[in-house]
Amino acid sequence: MYITITPQKLGGTYSQGSADFVGYLEKENQGLEQQDVEHFFNLYGDEISAEEVVKEIDGNTAKLKKKEPKFYSITVSPSKYELRKLKNNSQDLKTYTRELMKDYVASFNREINGRPITIDDIKYYAKIEHQRTFKGTDIQVKENQPFATEILQLKTEIRNIQDGRAKGNIKKMNREIAKLERQAPHQQNGKRIVQGMSKDGNQSHIHIIVSRKDASNSVSLSPGSKHKASEVEMHGKKVKRGFDRDAFFVKAEKTFDKTFGYKRNFAETYKARKDFVKNPNLYFAALMKLPANEKVLAFKMITKTGLPVIPSIPLSQAQIALRVFKRLRRGAEIAIKSSSIGI
């Protein structure tokens, strides 16, 4: 499960309206028959129009300054292993989203009029998408880039020859292009992976737009708060504040597992991935202690993310392997963030 929570901004400026973002989320519906269209939904409705989403989100920004986010985007990307547990991608992910947003609310250390906030206190809209494309930040695109650069140079030379600006053997250059296409390390269906190419397989995921202000448009609820869970004295009163992202991510996993009867492997857990970055000694020790069948699956999952894998090794070599593991860890952090199973 890969979950991100981000304020919508361009450079250093926060979006003052949601129309562009909502329009972007509508792109998959273009050209589809009405029965195949994925509508926005929330806790109360299943077929909410894009126009209503924009109206409700943009109309719920009282007293927010230009330098404050008006809404947040939550993206939830289940792994291929998690998606296999779903019987109906769209309906099951809608069910999960509604439970997930209860976890989101429970992760706030806030009160409204002296009571804990509830799911009815937030304004959100969600949408299921089923396609993904490779981005320039994906490891497959980045590692294919040297080949892409050479291919582009050869194609430029061919055009120059065809236009009479240069001389050369076009057939030879085309053979070299074909060779480079085959040699690129990352392929999909026999073709070099490039930015913008659609990803194969089940790519279903969830986009959620959640207003910064509560449903009454009077209280600010920021999941971007730097405070996890604390109290501060304001005007002589103690006020709760903060949002616990760690708690939210852990709850998100448990809710998915409970809802769909999913048995989560160690390598898929938020705690394991956090330990990988923060405390590799602890991560490595836990990985080595897994039962044989779970360890095999863990290594398989890790390999799919592009992370370095330490093979099963004798205990006498454990310290050497751990040192190698530590050296590789820093560069692998990028792979975690671009993977489909990391949080």
SULJOPE-V720694 format. One record per residue. N is the residue number from 1. RES is the residue in three letters. OMEGA is omega in whole degrees, 0 to 359 (none if undefined). NEAR is the number of other ideal C-beta (glycine too) atoms within 12 Angstrom. Layout:
{{N & RES & OMEGA & NEAR} {N & RES & OMEGA & NEAR}}
This chain:
{{1 & MET & 179 & 43} {2 & TYR & 183 & 31} {3 & ILE & 174 & 41} {4 & THR & 174 & 27} {5 & ILE & 184 & 32} {6 & THR & 171 & 22} {7 & PRO & 181 & 29} {8 & GLN & 182 & 35} {9 & LYS & 176 & 21} {10 & LEU & 186 & 12} {11 & GLY & 180 & 7} {12 & GLY & 184 & 8} {13 & THR & 177 & 14} {14 & TYR & 177 & 26} {15 & SER & 179 & 31} {16 & GLN & 178 & 22} {17 & GLY & 185 & 22} {18 & SER & 187 & 40} {19 & ALA & 182 & 22} {20 & ASP & 181 & 22} {21 & PHE & 178 & 36} {22 & VAL & 177 & 32} {23 & GLY & 178 & 19} {24 & TYR & 181 & 20} {25 & LEU & 179 & 34} {26 & GLU & 188 & 26} {27 & LYS & 183 & 20} {28 & GLU & 182 & 26} {29 & ASN & 183 & 25} {30 & GLN & 177 & 14} {31 & GLY & 181 & 10} {32 & LEU & 172 & 15} {33 & GLU & 185 & 8} {34 & GLN & 182 & 10} {35 & GLN & 181 & 10} {36 & ASP & 183 & 14} {37 & VAL & 174 & 23} {38 & GLU & 181 & 33} {39 & HIS & 170 & 28} {40 & PHE & 179 & 37} {41 & PHE & 172 & 31} {42 & ASN & 183 & 30} {43 & LEU & 190 & 28} {44 & TYR & 184 & 19} {45 & GLY & 183 & 18} {46 & ASP & 184 & 22} {47 & GLU & 182 & 19} {48 & ILE & 183 & 29} {49 & SER & 177 & 20} {50 & ALA & 180 & 28} {51 & GLU & 179 & 18} {52 & GLU & 178 & 23} {53 & VAL & 180 & 37} {54 & VAL & 181 & 28} {55 & LYS & 184 & 21} {56 & GLU & 181 & 31} {57 & ILE & 182 & 42} {58 & ASP & 179 & 30} {59 & GLY & 184 & 20} {60 & ASN & 186 & 33} {61 & THR & 185 & 28} {62 & ALA & 174 & 19} {63 & LYS & 176 & 14} {64 & LEU & 181 & 27} {65 & LYS & 181 & 13} {66 & LYS & 182 & 15} {67 & LYS & 177 & 12} {68 & GLU & 178 & 23} {69 & PRO & 179 & 34} {70 & LYS & 178 & 38} {71 & PHE & 179 & 45} {72 & TYR & 176 & 38} {73 & SER & 174 & 36} {74 & ILE & 177 & 38} {75 & THR & 182 & 30} {76 & VAL & 183 & 39} {77 & SER & 177 & 34} {78 & PRO & 177 & 39} {79 & SER & 179 & 38} {80 & LYS & 179 & 28} {81 & TYR & 178 & 28} {82 & GLU & 181 & 37} {83 & LEU & 179 & 31} {84 & ARG & 181 & 18} {85 & LYS & 182 & 25} {86 & LEU & 178 & 29} {87 & LYS & 177 & 14} {88 & ASN & 187 & 15} {89 & ASN & 185 & 27} {90 & SER & 184 & 29} {91 & GLN & 181 & 17} {92 & ASP & 179 & 27} {93 & LEU & 174 & 38} {94 & LYS & 178 & 33} {95 & THR & 180 & 27} {96 & TYR & 181 & 40} {97 & THR & 182 & 41} {98 & ARG & 176 & 28} {99 & GLU & 180 & 28} {100 & LEU & 182 & 38} {101 & MET & 171 & 39} {102 & LYS & 175 & 27} {103 & ASP & 178 & 33} {104 & TYR & 180 & 38} {105 & VAL & 183 & 33} {106 & ALA & 182 & 27} {107 & SER & 175 & 34} {108 & PHE & 172 & 37} {109 & ASN & 185 & 28} {110 & ARG & 175 & 34} {111 & GLU & 174 & 21} {112 & ILE & 182 & 23} {113 & ASN & 175 & 13} {114 & GLY & 179 & 11} {115 & ARG & 177 & 12} {116 & PRO & 179 & 17} {117 & ILE & 180 & 28} {118 & THR & 181 & 21} {119 & ILE & 179 & 25} {120 & ASP & 183 & 19} {121 & ASP & 181 & 32} {122 & ILE & 178 & 44} {123 & LYS & 180 & 39} {124 & TYR & 175 & 43} {125 & TYR & 184 & 44} {126 & ALA & 181 & 41} {127 & LYS & 177 & 41} {128 & ILE & 173 & 38} {129 & GLU & 185 & 30} {130 & HIS & 181 & 27} {131 & GLN & 174 & 24} {132 & ARG & 175 & 25} {133 & THR & 177 & 22} {134 & PHE & 179 & 30} {135 & LYS & 179 & 19} {136 & GLY & 180 & 19} {137 & THR & 179 & 17} {138 & ASP & 184 & 29} {139 & ILE & 180 & 28} {140 & GLN & 180 & 33} {141 & VAL & 182 & 27} {142 & LYS & 181 & 26} {143 & GLU & 175 & 25} {144 & ASN & 188 & 30} {145 & GLN & 179 & 25} {146 & PRO & 179 & 18} {147 & PHE & 179 & 29} {148 & ALA & 180 & 30} {149 & THR & 179 & 16} {150 & GLU & 180 & 22} {151 & ILE & 179 & 27} {152 & LEU & 179 & 17} {153 & GLN & 179 & 18} {154 & LEU & 179 & 27} {155 & LYS & 177 & 21} {156 & THR & 178 & 19} {157 & GLU & 179 & 24} {158 & ILE & 179 & 25} {159 & ARG & 179 & 17} {160 & ASN & 178 & 17} {161 & ILE & 181 & 20} {162 & GLN & 180 & 16} {163 & ASP & 177 & 12} {164 & GLY & 180 & 9} {165 & ARG & 180 & 12} {166 & ALA & 178 & 15} {167 & LYS & 179 & 13} {168 & GLY & 183 & 19} {169 & ASN & 183 & 14} {170 & ILE & 180 & 20} {171 & LYS & 180 & 12} {172 & LYS & 180 & 15} {173 & MET & 178 & 26} {174 & ASN & 177 & 20} {175 & ARG & 179 & 15} {176 & GLU & 177 & 23} {177 & ILE & 180 & 26} {178 & ALA & 179 & 18} {179 & LYS & 179 & 17} {180 & LEU & 178 & 25} {181 & GLU & 181 & 25} {182 & ARG & 185 & 17} {183 & GLN & 179 & 19} {184 & ALA & 188 & 28} {185 & PRO & 183 & 21} {186 & HIS & 184 & 27} {187 & GLN & 173 & 20} {188 & GLN & 183 & 21} {189 & ASN & 176 & 12} {190 & GLY & 180 & 10} {191 & LYS & 178 & 18} {192 & ARG & 179 & 30} {193 & ILE & 180 & 31} {194 & VAL & 177 & 29} {195 & GLN & 180 & 20} {196 & GLY & 179 & 15} {197 & MET & 178 & 24} {198 & SER & 179 & 19} {199 & LYS & 178 & 28} {200 & ASP & 173 & 18} {201 & GLY & 180 & 18} {202 & ASN & 183 & 25} {203 & GLN & 183 & 24} {204 & SER & 179 & 34} {205 & HIS & 188 & 37} {206 & ILE & 171 & 44} {207 & HIS & 180 & 40} {208 & ILE & 174 & 43} {209 & ILE & 180 & 46} {210 & VAL & 182 & 45} {211 & SER & 176 & 41} {212 & ARG & 180 & 39} {213 & LYS & 178 & 31} {214 & ASP & 186 & 29} {215 & ALA & 179 & 28} {216 & SER & 179 & 18} {217 & ASN & 182 & 23} {218 & SER & 183 & 19} {219 & VAL & 179 & 28} {220 & SER & 180 & 32} {221 & LEU & 185 & 38} {222 & SER & 174 & 30} {223 & PRO & 178 & 39} {224 & GLY & 181 & 26} {225 & SER & 178 & 27} {226 & LYS & 182 & 13} {227 & HIS & 180 & 20} {228 & LYS & 181 & 19} {229 & ALA & 183 & 21} {230 & SER & 176 & 17} {231 & GLU & 178 & 16} {232 & VAL & 181 & 17} {233 & GLU & 179 & 11} {234 & MET & 179 & 10} {235 & HIS & 177 & 7} {236 & GLY & 179 & 7} {237 & LYS & 176 & 11} {238 & LYS & 182 & 14} {239 & VAL & 177 & 19} {240 & LYS & 179 & 27} {241 & ARG & 171 & 24} {242 & GLY & 176 & 26} {243 & PHE & 184 & 34} {244 & ASP & 181 & 27} {245 & ARG & 179 & 32} {246 & ASP & 180 & 21} {247 & ALA & 180 & 24} {248 & PHE & 181 & 35} {249 & PHE & 179 & 34} {250 & VAL & 178 & 26} {251 & LYS & 180 & 28} {252 & ALA & 178 & 41} {253 & GLU & 183 & 37} {254 & LYS & 179 & 25} {255 & THR & 178 & 31} {256 & PHE & 182 & 39} {257 & ASP & 181 & 24} {258 & LYS & 183 & 19} {259 & THR & 187 & 27} {260 & PHE & 179 & 27} {261 & GLY & 184 & 14} {262 & TYR & 177 & 25} {263 & LYS & 187 & 19} {264 & ARG & 176 & 32} {265 & ASN & 179 & 31} {266 & PHE & 184 & 32} {267 & ALA & 182 & 36} {268 & GLU & 186 & 37} {269 & THR & 177 & 33} {270 & TYR & 181 & 31} {271 & LYS & 181 & 24} {272 & ALA & 182 & 36} {273 & ARG & 176 & 42} {274 & LYS & 177 & 22} {275 & ASP & 180 & 22} {276 & PHE & 182 & 42} {277 & VAL & 188 & 25} {278 & LYS & 186 & 17} {279 & ASN & 184 & 19} {280 & PRO & 178 & 30} {281 & ASN & 181 & 20} {282 & LEU & 179 & 19} {283 & TYR & 182 & 33} {284 & PHE & 181 & 32} {285 & ALA & 180 & 22} {286 & ALA & 180 & 24} {287 & LEU & 182 & 38} {288 & MET & 182 & 27} {289 & LYS & 181 & 16} {290 & LEU & 172 & 24} {291 & PRO & 187 & 13} {292 & ALA & 183 & 12} {293 & ASN & 178 & 13} {294 & GLU & 180 & 23} {295 & LYS & 179 & 24} {296 & VAL & 180 & 20} {297 & LEU & 179 & 24} {298 & ALA & 179 & 36} {299 & PHE & 180 & 25} {300 & LYS & 179 & 21} {301 & MET & 180 & 34} {302 & ILE & 179 & 36} {303 & THR & 181 & 20} {304 & LYS & 181 & 27} {305 & THR & 182 & 35} {306 & GLY & 179 & 28} {307 & LEU & 176 & 36} {308 & PRO & 181 & 28} {309 & VAL & 173 & 27} {310 & ILE & 181 & 32} {311 & PRO & 176 & 18} {312 & SER & 187 & 17} {313 & ILE & 176 & 19} {314 & PRO & 180 & 11} {315 & LEU & 182 & 13} {316 & SER & 181 & 8} {317 & GLN & 186 & 16} {318 & ALA & 182 & 21} {319 & GLN & 177 & 17} {320 & ILE & 181 & 16} {321 & ALA & 181 & 26} {322 & LEU & 178 & 25} {323 & ARG & 177 & 16} {324 & VAL & 181 & 20} {325 & PHE & 180 & 32} {326 & LYS & 180 & 22} {327 & ARG & 182 & 15} {328 & LEU & 188 & 23} {329 & ARG & 186 & 27} {330 & ARG & 180 & 16} {331 & GLY & 183 & 18} {332 & ALA & 180 & 30} {333 & GLU & 180 & 23} {334 & ILE & 180 & 21} {335 & ALA & 179 & 32} {336 & ILE & 185 & 33} {337 & LYS & 182 & 26} {338 & SER & 182 & 28} {339 & SER & 180 & 31} {340 & SER & 182 & 34} {341 & ILE & 181 & 39} {342 & GLY & 172 & 33} {343 & ILE & none & 36}}
